[in-house]
Amino acid sequence: MKEGNRKVDEQAREVISTILLFDVSDPRLEMVTITGCKVSYDRAYCDIYFTCEPDRYEEVEAALASARGHIRSLMSKKLDWKQAPELRFHLDETVDAAEKLGRYLQTERERQAVAEDATSEGGEL
């Protein structure tokens, strides 16, 4: 059953990504990435996770809210489901967390390199 849900989730993600790319003309939705979808078992709801540049979060959320009905309508035409699920958009914060962790690790590597250089220079005196 879980495999079936993953397939449905991925199918929804692909369709919504395609709709945003080709069928929605709102410039606020350019460079928005759909990172995942979670469709409820009865297909009544579809939680859609997205990411974009941090300074555009509010703008993109507003654009997705205003396009929700149009996206849902197009989704129902492209998918062979009995009903079109209610769409709920969520900011995917895992991308930001991963970038923050990556910056921290890079800073830590640089700090370690400086500390090792200082230790090796001090040892040669």
Secondary structure as UniProt FT lines:
FT   HELIX           2..18
FT   HELIX           19..23
FT   HELIX           27..29
FT   TURN            30..31
FT   STRAND          33..39
FT   TURN            41..42
FT   STRAND          45..51
FT   HELIX           54..56
FT   HELIX           57..78
FT   STRAND          86..91
FT   HELIX           94..123
//
